[in-house]
Amino acid sequence: MAARRSWCPDRRDMVWINCNPQAGRAMKDVHPLVVLSPREFNERTGIVIGLPMTTASFNDTNPFAIRLKGSRGVVSYILGHQPKSFDWRARGAKPHPWRRVPEESFTAACETLNQIIDISR
């Protein structure tokens, strides 16, 4: 019988992650995070790179926030201007019930981030 791999976040996954300790205007407490980094990186380094999500409605006018509707019509925003890296094991990351971000929302978030940091060069 093959050994079952333990859970590890993968690109496009949504995870819950504890953002504390927080400083300044950075997010605090537990929030969803859209994972940008691939599983192999996350597993090997213990670090996850991603974009935080929020349900704060003032982001409806934020040009860097990608709006999406989840289960039960809940509106959330991927904050494309706030890339984060976390030690996902130490911060107790867990899979989010939505599991994965829709492909079109993930692409839009990546394009938004790329407009800011221009990683294509």
GIKAFEN-V537268 format. One record per residue. N is the residue number from 1. RES is the residue in one small letter. SS is DSSP state (alpha for helix, beta for strand, coil for the rest). PSI is psi as a letter, one per 30 degrees, with the letter a starting at -180 (* if undefined). OMEGA is omega in whole degrees, -180 to 180 (* if undefined). Layout:
N|RES|SS|PSI|OMEGA  N|RES|SS|PSI|OMEGA
This chain:
1|m|coil|k|-179  2|a|coil|k|178  3|a|coil|k|179  4|r|coil|k|178  5|r|coil|k|176  6|s|coil|l|-177  7|w|coil|k|175  8|c|coil|k|179  9|p|coil|k|-180  10|d|coil|l|178  11|r|coil|k|179  12|r|coil|f|175  13|d|beta|l|168  14|m|beta|k|179  15|v|beta|l|169  16|w|beta|k|178  17|i|beta|k|180  18|n|beta|j|-177  19|c|coil|g|178  20|n|coil|k|6  21|p|coil|l|-177  22|q|coil|k|176  23|a|coil|k|178  24|g|coil|b|-177  25|r|coil|g|-180  26|a|coil|l|179  27|m|coil|l|177  28|k|coil|l|179  29|d|coil|a|-176  30|v|beta|k|-180  31|h|beta|l|170  32|p|beta|k|178  33|l|beta|k|174  34|v|beta|k|-175  35|v|beta|k|177  36|l|coil|e|-175  37|s|coil|k|-178  38|p|coil|l|-178  39|r|alpha|e|-177  40|e|alpha|e|177  41|f|alpha|e|-177  42|n|alpha|e|-179  43|e|alpha|e|-176  44|r|alpha|e|-174  45|t|alpha|f|-173  46|g|coil|g|180  47|i|beta|k|173  48|v|beta|k|176  49|i|beta|k|-177  50|g|beta|a|178  51|l|beta|k|-180  52|p|beta|l|177  53|m|beta|l|178  54|t|beta|l|173  55|t|coil|g|-179  56|a|coil|j|-172  57|s|alpha|f|178  58|f|alpha|f|177  59|n|alpha|f|178  60|d|alpha|f|178  61|t|alpha|g|180  62|n|coil|j|-177  63|p|coil|f|-179  64|f|coil|g|-179  65|a|beta|k|180  66|i|beta|j|-177  67|r|beta|k|173  68|l|beta|l|177  69|k|beta|k|179  70|g|coil|a|-180  71|s|alpha|k|-180  72|r|alpha|g|176  73|g|alpha|g|179  74|v|coil|k|178  75|v|beta|k|178  76|s|beta|l|-179  77|y|beta|k|171  78|i|beta|k|-177  79|l|beta|j|-174  80|g|beta|f|-179  81|h|beta|g|-176  82|q|beta|h|179  83|p|beta|k|-178  84|k|beta|l|168  85|s|beta|k|-177  86|f|beta|l|167  87|d|beta|j|-171  88|w|coil|f|178  89|r|coil|e|-179  90|a|coil|e|-179  91|r|coil|g|173  92|g|coil|h|180  93|a|coil|k|179  94|k|beta|l|178  95|p|beta|k|176  96|h|beta|k|179  97|p|beta|f|179  98|w|beta|f|177  99|r|beta|d|-177  100|r|beta|l|176  101|v|coil|k|177  102|p|coil|k|-177  103|e|alpha|e|-177  104|e|alpha|e|177  105|s|alpha|e|178  106|f|alpha|e|179  107|t|alpha|e|180  108|a|alpha|e|179  109|a|alpha|e|179  110|c|alpha|e|178  111|e|alpha|e|178  112|t|alpha|e|178  113|l|alpha|e|-180  114|n|alpha|e|177  115|q|alpha|e|-177  116|i|alpha|e|-174  117|i|alpha|f|176  118|d|coil|i|-178  119|i|coil|f|-178  120|s|coil|f|-177  121|r|coil|*|*
